Amino acid sequence: MTHLTPEVLAYGEAMIEFNQAEKGKPQYLQGFGGDTSNFAIAAARQGVRTGFVSAVGDDQFGRLLLDLWTSEGVDTSMVRVDANAPTGVYFVSHGPNGHEFDYLRKGSAASRYATRDLPLDALAAARVLHLSGISVAIGEAACDAAFAAIDHARANGVQVSFDTNLRLKLWPLARARAVMTEVLRVTDICLPSWDDVAVLTGLDDRDAIVDRLLSLGSRVVALKLGKEGSYVATPHERRLVPGRVVAAVDATGAGDCFGGAFIARIVAGDDPFAAAQYANASAALSTLGYGAVAPIPRRDEVERMLAAKDGV
């Protein structure tokens, strides 16, 4: 783990995943989940100094997450270990309607993360602070801490990136809209997915959606469109950045991978359109394997794809 100050900080909840190995059978494979954790690992694999801001329980699951981040080069010095709350877990089952998710996260260590726990010096020294809709949905204390982190980051010239990531199991739509609108007012780089932001805004036109997000305050919007690629907009220009065609097997975490790669390239100095081209390739590569973490590509893999012919 590097001792240099992280350039990118991600704030949110990571969880332990138990994925049913075979439909109808009681065997589960242990993995990792959490959108901002996936984002942090994706950014780190692109060569950016990355840190995670959160809490885990003083339990085996928390230690597994700390080991994961350490092995990925993600700074864990800002992860609080809470002796009085568990690490969140969730189960993925395979029913008649496809994947079914059951969460055991209420009262988790991350949901109890408080403003007093924030690493103010690291926040002030970062280049980008990243959060998601889940970061502000998991609990009142965690939501308050998210806004305090944003305020401190912005006061120190740090850019804020935000992935809408709407999870209606965590809160009602009216509250999600109200809270996320306030986050979007203090967001510099917005990384929404089509399904989430269409529900949040009630709009079904990509230009209307990016107009809305830019009007709230974002300077860059990279609207994720799955296989189609991403629609990238600034106040002065907007264009579709085409996706890469691959034989995808599992899109789990592809949006998080896109976000981590996009912000990594922004930190490296790319303009938003070049960053999106890189992030599209990274996200496409992440769909070639199973799970959210293992298939996230490293920089050399992404660069090889970019060097190949378009669409390969």
N, C-alpha and C positions, 0 to 999 in steps of 0.2 A: 504494500500500500504506500502510495506517495505521501510525503510529508509536505508537499507544496499545497498551497491553497487551491481548493477546487474552483474551476472556472464555471462549472454548471452544478447547481444544487437542485435536487428534486425533493418535493415535500409530499408525503401521503402515507398510504398504508400498504405494506406488503403482507402477503398471506401464504400459508402452506396449502397446497392443492392436493387432493386425493381424487384421482381420476379412475373411474371404473375400468378395469382391464378388459372385461368382456361382459356384454349385455346379459343381465340376469344373474351374474356371478358375484359373490361377495369379496372379490379381490380388487384392491385399489392400488394404483401406482402413485407414489409420492412425488410431487413436483412443487413448483413455486408459482405464485401469482401476484398480481398487484400492478396496476397500470404504470404508476410512477416508478416502481422498482424496475419494471421492464424497460421503461424509458431510460433510466439511469444506466442500466447495463448496456443498452444499445449505444448511448452516447460514449460510454467508456470504451466500447469495442471499436469505436471510430478514432480513438486516440486522444480524447478530450479528458482532462482531469475532472472527475465527477464525484459528488458526494451525495449521501442520502440523509434526509432530515426526517426523523420519525421516532417511534418507540416500538419495542417488542417486549414480550413477556420474558420473565426470568425462567424460561422453560426450554425444553429440547428443541421446540419449533423455532423459538427465537434464536437459539444458537445456530440452527441450520441456516437461517437467513443471514446472520452475521458472517458465517463461513462462506456463503454464496457470494456476498458482496466483496468480501476480502479477496476471494479467488478471482473475482472479475476486476479488481483494481478500483472498486468504488469505496471511497472514504467512509468508514463507519464511525468515526469519532463523534459524529453528531446524532447518532442513534442512541436514544435513552433506553435503558433496560428497566422495566417497571416490575417490581417484585410483587405488586398487588393486582396485576391484571394479566390475562393470557394473550398470547399471540393468536390472531384470527386464523381460522381455517375454513376451507370450503370443499364441498364434494361435487364432483361432476359425474352424473349418471347418464346412461344412454337408454332413453325410453322411446315410446312410439313416435313422439314428436321431436326426436333428435336429442341434443344435449340438454340436460336439466341440471340446474345449479342450486345447491343448498348451502347457505352461508351460516357459519357460527362465528359471528364477529361482534355482536352487541357487547359493549363493555370492554372491548379489546384494548390492549395497551396503546395502540395508535390512536384510537378514538378518544383517549383521555389525554393525549398530548396537549400541553397548555402553553400559553404565551410566555410564561416564565421559563419554559424549557428551550426557547429559541436560541440558536447560536448566532448572536448578533454580529460578532466580528466576522464570521465566515459569510454571513448574508451580505454584509457591506462590501466584502472583498470579491464576491463572485462577479461573473459577467452576466449570467442568466439564472433566474429562479423559475423553476417549472412546477406547476400544480395542475390538478385536474378537477373535474366535477366531483369525483369521489373524495378528493382531499377535503372538500368543504361539506360533504354530505355525511361523513361517518360519525360525527358527534359535535355538540355545541362547542366544547372546549377546543377541539381540533379546528373547527371553522373559525373561531375567534383567533386562534394562533395563525391560521393561514392569512387572514387579513392583516394581522400585525406584521407577519413576515413580508407581505407585499409592500406595506407602507414603509418598512425599514429598508427594504431593497431599493424601492424607487427613490427614497430620500438620499440614497447613496449612489444614484446613477446606474443601478442594476436593472437590466431588462427583465420583464416578467413574461413568461410564456404560459399558455393555458390551453388544455385539452378539455373540451366540454364534457365528454364521457358521462352521459346521463344514465343513471341507474335508479329506476323508479321503485326498486325494492328497498332503497335506502330512504327515500323521502317522496312526498307527493309532488306532482308536476308544478303546482302553483308556487310552492316554496323553492323548488329547483330553479324555476324561472326567475324568481325574485332575487335569490342569492347569486345565481350565475350572472345575471345582468349587472349586479354591483361589481362582481369580479371582472367582467368584461370592460367595465369603465376604467379599470386600472391595469389592463392587459396591453402589452406592446405587441406580442406575437400570438395570434390565435390559431390553434391547430384542431379545428373541429372535424368530426366525422359527419357525413351527410345525414345519416339516420337520426343522430342526436340533435343536430342543430335544426333540422327540419321540424322536429317535435317542439323544441324550445322556442323557436321563432314563429311557428305556424306558417312558414313560407315554403314554397316548393320550387322556387326559381333560384339558380345559383347566383345570379347577379343581385337579386333582391337580398339574398342571404348575406353576401359579402358586403353589400351596401349597408345593411343593418349593423354588421359587426364593425365595419370601419367607422360608422357614425357614432358608435359607442366609445371609440377611442383607440382601437387597435391600429397599428401602423402597418402590420403585415397580417394577412389571412392566408393560410394554406388549407383549403377545404379538401379533405381526403375523400376520394371517390372510388376506392377499391381498385379493381382492375383498370378502370379508365385512367387512373392517375390522380392528379391533384389540380385544383383550380386555385391559382395563386394570385393574390390581389394586394396592391398597395394603393394609396390615394391617387397615384398617377398612372398606374398601369395594371392590367390584369390579363392573364392568359392561362389556358389549359396546358399543363405539363404532362404529356402522355405517360401512362404507366408502361412497365415492361411485361411482355407476355412470357409467362412461365407455366410449367405443369404443376400448379399449386396442389398441395395435399392437405394443408391445414393453415387457415388464416389467423389462428389464435395469436393475438399480440402484434399483428402486422401494423396496426395503427400506432401502437406504442413505439415500435421499431422505427416507423416513419418519423415520429416526433423526435426521438433521440438522435437519429441521424441528421434530421433537418437542423436542429439546434446546434449539433456538433459542427456542421458546416457554416452556420451563421457565425459561430464563435471563431472559426478558422478564417473568416473574411469573405465568404461567398455572398453574392446577392441572393435574394429569396428564390429566384427562378432557377439558378444553378443549384442552390441547396435542395430545392424540390426535386430536381432531376436526380441528384444523388440519393435523396431519401426514397424516391420511388423505386430505384434499383435495390436499395437496402431492404425495403419492405417486401418487394417481390421475392428476393432471395430468402427472406424469413419464412415464406410460405412453402418452401421445399422440404421442410422437416416438420415433425410433430412437437407441439408444446409451444409455450410463449418464449422461453429463454434459450434453449439449446440451439435452435436454428438461426438466431440473430447473427448476421454475418459480421466479419471484421473488415477493416478498411481495404485490405488488399483484395478481398473477394469482390467488394463493391466496385473497386476501380477496374478490376478485370471485366466485369459486366459492362461498365461504362465504355471501356475501350473496344468492346465488341460491337458488331453492327446493331443498329436500333432494332428492338424487338427480339433480340436473341437472349 
